[in-house]
Amino acid sequence: MAGYQPQSGIRVVWDEGVEARASFIQKTYAHLFAAIILFVAFEIVLFKSGVAARIAAPMAGRWYLVLGGFMLVSWGASRLAFTTASLPAQYAALIGFIIVEALIFVPLLYLANRAAGGVIQNAAIVTFGGFTALTAVAFVTRKDFSFLRGVVMWGGLCAVLAIVSGLVFGFQLGTWFSVGMVALAGAAILYDTSNVLHRYPHDRYVGASLALFASVALMFWFVLRIFISRD
């Protein structure tokens, strides 16, 4: 959720030729879609093997802890990918994040799987539609949305504070909280996509894909929560 900020003196892809920019974008989105496929495959293995049920049981009723862990892991893994120029370290961060995200998603997916049929698929369609529309806005306008960094960081901090407050004082974060988080995830996707176009050096395509994956996962999580709350 925290965007990449290029260090002084580092040449970004935007300043290079058209071919270099096109290659960087292709690599970034190829890694993003590979990450999504790996995430889905890992979830299928967890559910088909019965491991998901054993993971979901002790986490039931501890949604604040699950959600808090989800937010912190998103920030931590993204931060690691952004602060290292080592490609192996970026891959390690991406793969590690996918595995941890898959485990954290288990109780929510388990609950959704027991709800009305098609909930997960519908949430995935809505998430994909939102991601596609926001990506199109960034690519068509070519606008620098770096000003959204403050919005994303402040919104993420407020979300963490709300989660902690709910855990301490025992109130529920309802549908409107989820709607607000979907909007925050949309801002993060728009910001991350703008960074892909304007702010990354040519060797950070794995970090760029991780940032996008974290934002897509954030949107999917809260879209899924909204669908579950309706059933």
SULLIN-V55547 format. One record per pair of residues at least 24 apart in sequence whose C-alpha atoms are under 8 Angstrom apart, sorted by the first residue. I is the first residue (numbers start at 0). J is the second residue. If there is no record, write none. Layout:
# SULLIN-V55547
I_J / I_J
This chain:
# SULLIN-V55547
0_73 / 0_74 / 0_77 / 0_151 / 0_152 / 0_155 / 0_187 / 0_210 / 0_213 / 0_214 / 1_74 / 1_77 / 1_78 / 1_148 / 1_151 / 1_152 / 1_210 / 2_148 / 2_190 / 2_191 / 2_194 / 2_210 / 3_81 / 3_194 / 3_198 / 3_199 / 4_198 / 5_198 / 5_199 / 5_200 / 9_200 / 10_200 / 11_197 / 11_198 / 11_199 / 11_200 / 11_201 / 12_196 / 12_197 / 12_198 / 12_199 / 12_200 / 12_201 / 13_196 / 13_197 / 13_198 / 13_199 / 19_201 / 20_196 / 20_201 / 23_201 / 23_204 / 24_195 / 24_196 / 24_204 / 26_204 / 27_195 / 27_204 / 27_205 / 27_207 / 27_208 / 28_208 / 30_204 / 30_205 / 30_208 / 31_208 / 31_209 / 31_211 / 31_212 / 34_93 / 34_94 / 34_97 / 34_212 / 35_212 / 37_97 / 38_97 / 38_98 / 38_100 / 38_101 / 41_98 / 41_101 / 42_101 / 42_102 / 42_105 / 51_105 / 51_106 / 51_109 / 52_109 / 54_102 / 54_105 / 54_106 / 55_105 / 55_106 / 55_109 / 56_106 / 58_106 / 59_106 / 63_162 / 63_163 / 63_165 / 63_166 / 65_103 / 66_162 / 67_159 / 67_162 / 67_163 / 68_103 / 69_100 / 69_103 / 70_159 / 72_96 / 72_99 / 72_100 / 73_213 / 77_206 / 77_209 / 77_210 / 77_213 / 80_205 / 80_206 / 80_209 / 81_203 / 81_206 / 84_202 / 84_203 / 86_202 / 86_203 / 86_205 / 89_205 / 89_206 / 90_205 / 93_205 / 93_206 / 93_209 / 104_220 / 107_224 / 110_227 / 111_223 / 111_227 / 114_227 / 114_230 / 115_230 / 118_223 / 118_226 / 118_227 / 119_223 / 122_219 / 122_222 / 122_223 / 122_226 / 123_219 / 123_223 / 125_222 / 126_215 / 126_218 / 126_219 / 126_222 / 129_185 / 130_185 / 130_188 / 130_215 / 133_185 / 133_188 / 133_189 / 134_188 / 134_189 / 134_192 / 136_189 / 137_189 / 137_192 / 137_193 / 138_192 / 138_193 / 138_196 / 141_193 / 141_196 / 142_193 / 143_193 / 143_194 / 143_197 / 144_189 / 144_190 / 144_193 / 144_194 / 145_190 / 145_193 / 145_194 / 147_186 / 147_187 / 147_190 / 148_187 / 148_190 / 150_186 / 151_183 / 151_186 / 151_187 / 154_183 / 155_183 / 174_224 / 174_225 / 174_228 / 177_221 / 177_222 / 177_224 / 177_225 / 178_221 / 178_222 / 178_225 / 180_217 / 180_218 / 180_221 / 181_217 / 181_218 / 181_221 / 181_222 / 184_214 / 184_215 / 184_217 / 184_218 / 185_214 / 185_218 / 187_214 / 188_214 / 188_215
